[in-house]
């Protein structure tokens, strides 16, 4: 956890906090056929008040996105299997905690990412399983849904989870067409291969 106490009260410059990247290992990508399409930092800022003082707080999050091309009738080959990992620092300032990801439900997390699909409609939760991620068993929820891909509406399967690792919160999302065989096994392999430096 990143702390800021009296420095927050006495300083005037913006406070900056940065998450560590959460990315998938090369071995897991090779095993699953997924390819890295985007690893980028995303900055967010807000005013934070404590003890009558206000400071700007700048948070640097990281997003890593991976995709796999699948055959899908009637639209043909599409990069329609998507896996996203998002890391965000846990911050405590003058006794107050700041991390929106920690307060979000798995279903809320789905709205945070641009997966390349359009008009995603998340349906009911259809399952939950524990998966080994970063040395611990993590709860990953499964939902059904629909989405638009290349102008066609398709039924999709969505997996989502969030957990704390080191000083960061990590959110993971996977989405793929329901008709693609064995994709859940590939998602588990990606989760098993997640890497994240704790900084400790």
C-alpha positions in Angstrom: 0.0 0.0 0.0 1.3 3.5 -0.9 1.0 5.9 2.0 1.0 9.7 2.1 0.6 11.4 5.4 2.1 14.8 6.5 3.7 15.2 3.1 0.2 15.4 1.7 -0.7 18.2 4.1 2.5 20.2 3.6 3.1 19.8 -0.1 1.7 21.7 -3.1 2.7 19.6 -6.0 0.6 16.7 -7.4 1.0 13.3 -5.7 1.8 10.6 -8.2 1.3 6.8 -7.7 2.0 4.1 -10.3 0.9 0.5 -10.5 3.1 -2.3 -11.8 2.2 -3.9 -15.1 0.2 -7.1 -15.0 1.0 -9.1 -18.2 0.8 -12.6 -19.5 4.0 -14.7 -19.8 5.4 -15.5 -23.3 5.0 -19.3 -22.5 1.3 -18.9 -21.8 0.8 -16.9 -25.0 2.6 -19.5 -27.0 0.5 -22.3 -25.4 -2.8 -20.5 -26.1 -2.2 -18.8 -29.5 -3.0 -15.4 -28.0 -1.0 -12.3 -29.2 -0.2 -9.1 -27.3 -2.1 -6.2 -28.9 -1.7 -3.4 -26.4 0.2 -2.7 -23.2 -0.2 0.9 -22.1 -0.4 3.2 -19.1 -3.5 5.1 -18.4 -3.4 8.2 -16.2 -6.3 9.4 -14.0 -6.3 12.5 -11.8 -8.6 13.9 -9.2 -8.7 16.3 -6.3 -8.3 14.7 -2.9 -9.1 16.6 0.3 -7.9 15.8 3.8 -7.6 17.9 7.0 -8.8 20.9 5.1 -6.1 20.6 2.5 -6.7 19.7 -1.2 -4.1 18.2 -3.5 -4.2 16.8 -7.0 -3.6 13.0 -7.0 -2.3 11.4 -10.3 -2.7 7.7 -10.6 -1.0 5.6 -13.3 -2.8 2.4 -14.1 -1.6 -0.3 -16.6 -3.7 -2.2 -19.2 -2.5 -5.2 -21.1 -4.7 -6.7 -23.9 -4.3 -10.0 -25.8 -6.3 -11.4 -28.7 -6.7 -14.6 -30.6 -8.1 -15.1 -34.1 -11.0 -17.6 -34.3 -13.2 -18.8 -37.2 -16.8 -17.6 -36.7 -19.7 -18.0 -39.0 -21.0 -16.0 -40.8 -18.3 -13.3 -40.4 -15.2 -15.5 -41.0 -11.9 -15.2 -39.2 -12.0 -12.5 -36.5 -9.8 -11.6 -33.5 -12.7 -12.4 -31.3 -11.1 -14.0 -28.3 -9.9 -11.2 -26.0 -8.1 -11.2 -22.6 -7.4 -8.0 -20.7 -5.5 -7.4 -17.4 -5.7 -4.1 -15.6 -3.6 -3.0 -12.6 -4.3 0.0 -10.4 -2.4 1.1 -7.3 -3.9 0.9 -3.8 -3.3 4.3 -2.1 -3.9 5.6 1.4 -3.7 9.3 2.0 -4.1 10.8 5.4 -6.1 7.7 6.6 -8.3 7.7 3.5 -8.2 4.9 0.9 -8.4 5.6 -2.9 -8.8 2.8 -5.4 -12.1 2.6 -7.4 -11.3 -0.9 -8.7 -11.4 -2.3 -5.1 -15.1 -1.1 -4.8 -16.2 -2.5 -8.2 -18.1 -5.7 -8.7 -16.9 -8.2 -11.4 -19.8 -7.1 -13.5 -18.8 -3.5 -13.1 -15.3 -4.3 -14.2 -16.6 -5.5 -17.6 -17.7 -2.0 -18.5 -14.2 -0.6 -17.8 -12.4 -2.2 -20.8 -12.5 -1.7 -24.6 -12.5 -5.3 -25.8 -13.1 -4.6 -29.5 -16.6 -5.8 -29.3 -19.5 -3.4 -29.7 -22.7 -3.2 -27.7 -21.8 -5.8 -25.1 -24.8 -6.8 -23.0 -23.9 -8.8 -19.9 -26.4 -11.4 -18.8 -26.6 -13.6 -15.8 -23.7 -15.0 -13.8 -23.5 -18.7 -14.9 -20.6 -19.9 -12.8 -17.6 -19.3 -10.6 -14.4 -21.1 -10.3 -11.1 -20.8 -8.4 -8.0 -20.4 -10.6 -4.4 -20.3 -9.6 -3.2 -16.7 -10.3 0.0 -15.2 -9.0 0.6 -17.9 -6.4 -2.9 -17.9 -4.9 -6.4 -19.3 -5.7 -8.5 -16.4 -7.1 -12.2 -16.4 -7.7 -13.2 -15.8 -11.3 -16.8 -15.3 -12.2 -18.5 -16.3 -15.5 -21.3 -14.6 -17.3 -23.3 -15.1 -20.5 -24.0 -12.2 -22.8 -24.3 -10.9 -26.3 -22.2 -8.6 -28.4 -21.8 -7.2 -31.9 -18.8 -8.3 -33.9 -18.3 -7.3 -37.5 -22.0 -6.2 -37.7 -23.3 -9.5 -36.4 -24.8 -10.2 -32.9 -23.1 -13.2 -31.3 -23.6 -15.0 -28.0 -20.5 -14.6 -25.8 -19.0 -16.0 -22.7 -17.4 -13.5 -20.3 -15.0 -14.2 -17.4 -14.1 -11.5 -14.9 -12.3 -11.2 -11.6 -10.4 -8.8 -9.3 -7.9 -9.3 -6.5 -5.2 -7.5 -4.6 -1.5 -8.5 -5.3 1.2 -6.6 -3.5 0.3 -2.9 -3.5 -1.9 -3.1 -6.5 -5.4 -4.2 -7.4 -5.7 -6.3 -10.6 -8.8 -6.8 -12.7 -9.0 -9.5 -15.4 -11.6 -9.9 -18.2 -11.9 -12.5 -20.9 -14.6 -12.6 -23.6 -15.1 -15.0 -26.5 -17.8 -16.3 -28.7 -19.9 -19.1 -27.1 -19.4 -21.4 -30.1 -15.6 -21.5 -29.8 -14.5 -24.8 -28.3 -12.0 -25.2 -25.4 -11.6 -21.4 -25.0 -12.2 -21.6 -21.2 -9.1 -23.8 -20.9 -7.1 -21.2 -22.8 -8.3 -18.5 -20.5 -7.3 -20.5 -17.4 -3.8 -20.9 -19.0 -3.6 -17.1 -19.5 -4.6 -16.6 -15.9 -2.0 -19.1 -14.7 0.6 -17.2 -16.7 -0.2 -13.8 -15.3 2.9 -11.9 -14.1 3.0 -8.9 -11.8 5.9 -7.4 -9.8 4.9 -6.5 -6.2 7.7 -4.1 -5.7 8.6 -5.7 -2.3 
